[in-house]
Amino acid sequence: MIQVQFFARYRETLGRDSERLDWDASWQCVDDLRLRLLARGAEWAVLGEQNLMCARNQELCSLEEPLADGDEVAFFPTVTGG
């Protein structure tokens, strides 16, 4: 099982703050999970943004971060301010 969290604008666009997914052994890294979500189409395209940030088990990581059953993954946009 993978727990996926969505924050800020992603949460608003997707209309949910989290989701649990059954583990898929073909997922080798965070990007594999992201691509599976992107394949849902429509509003999920927000996860295709170039400046997307992610975390695995509450630590910032790259999309190439290895993924394992039981992990928590979070997706969130880059924070900007002024």
C-alpha positions as CSV (number, residue, x, y, z in Angstrom):
1,M,0.0,0.0,0.0
2,I,1.2,3.5,-0.9
3,Q,-0.2,6.6,0.9
4,V,-0.2,9.6,-1.5
5,Q,-0.6,13.1,-0.2
6,F,-1.4,16.2,-2.3
7,F,-0.7,19.7,-1.0
8,A,-1.6,23.3,-1.9
9,R,-2.8,23.9,-5.4
10,Y,-2.6,20.2,-6.2
11,R,-5.0,19.3,-3.4
12,E,-7.4,22.0,-4.7
13,T,-7.1,20.9,-8.4
14,L,-7.6,17.2,-7.6
15,G,-10.3,17.7,-5.0
16,R,-8.6,15.5,-2.4
17,D,-5.7,15.7,0.0
18,S,-4.7,12.0,0.0
19,E,-5.3,8.6,-1.5
20,R,-4.2,5.0,-0.7
21,L,-3.1,2.9,-3.6
22,D,-2.5,-0.8,-3.6
23,W,1.2,-1.6,-4.1
24,D,2.3,-2.3,-7.7
25,A,5.6,-4.1,-8.0
26,S,6.3,-2.4,-11.3
27,W,6.8,0.9,-9.4
28,Q,10.6,1.3,-9.1
29,C,10.7,5.0,-8.2
30,V,8.4,8.0,-7.3
31,D,8.2,8.9,-11.0
32,D,6.6,5.6,-11.8
33,L,3.8,6.4,-9.4
34,R,3.5,9.9,-10.7
35,L,3.2,8.6,-14.3
36,R,0.5,6.2,-13.2
37,L,-1.5,9.1,-11.7
38,L,-0.9,11.3,-14.8
39,A,-2.4,8.5,-16.9
40,R,-5.8,9.2,-15.3
41,G,-6.0,12.3,-17.5
42,A,-7.9,15.6,-17.1
43,E,-7.0,17.3,-13.8
44,W,-4.3,14.8,-13.1
45,A,-2.2,16.7,-15.7
46,V,-1.2,19.1,-12.9
47,L,1.3,16.4,-11.7
48,G,3.1,16.8,-15.0
49,E,4.3,20.3,-14.1
50,Q,8.1,20.8,-14.6
51,N,8.6,22.4,-11.1
52,L,6.7,19.7,-9.1
53,M,8.2,18.8,-5.8
54,C,7.9,15.5,-4.0
55,A,8.8,13.8,-0.7
56,R,9.1,10.2,0.3
57,N,8.4,9.3,3.9
58,Q,8.4,13.1,4.8
59,E,11.8,13.8,3.3
60,L,12.3,15.9,0.1
61,C,13.4,13.7,-2.8
62,S,13.8,13.6,-6.5
63,L,11.4,11.7,-8.8
64,E,14.1,9.1,-9.2
65,E,13.9,8.2,-5.5
66,P,13.3,4.4,-5.0
67,L,9.8,3.5,-3.9
68,A,8.8,0.6,-1.7
69,D,5.6,-0.9,-0.4
70,G,4.4,1.0,2.7
71,D,5.9,4.4,1.6
72,E,4.2,7.7,1.9
73,V,4.6,10.0,-1.1
74,A,3.7,13.7,-1.2
75,F,3.4,15.9,-4.2
76,F,3.4,19.7,-3.9
77,P,4.1,22.8,-6.1
78,T,7.2,24.9,-5.7
79,V,6.7,27.5,-3.0
80,T,7.2,31.1,-4.1
81,G,6.8,34.3,-2.2
82,G,7.6,37.9,-2.2
